């Protein structure tokens, strides 16, 4: 078990649309 929680990584904006929200959505879709 980790002592400290995992550090939140800065989400880079999507290269095509330049949106952080789009990048976050794509990341979640890729995980699923």
N, C-alpha and C positions, 0 to 999 in steps of 0.2 A: 504494500500500500504506500502511496505517496505521502510525504509529510505535508507538503504544501500543494494546493490545487494546481492544475495545469495552467500555465500562463496563457491568457487570451491572445491569440495572434491577430495582428492587424490585417483585416481583409482588404486585399488590393482591389481597386476598382476594375470592373470587367473591361478588358482591352477594346472590345468591339463597341460597347454602349457607354463606357465610362461611368458605370453606376455600381456602387457598392452593393445595393440591394439585389441587382441582377447576379452579381458574382456570388453572393451568399446563397441565393436561390439555386443557382447552378451547382454549387458545392453540395448542397443538401440532396439534390436530385442524383448527383454522381454517387454519393454514399449509398443511397437506396438503390 
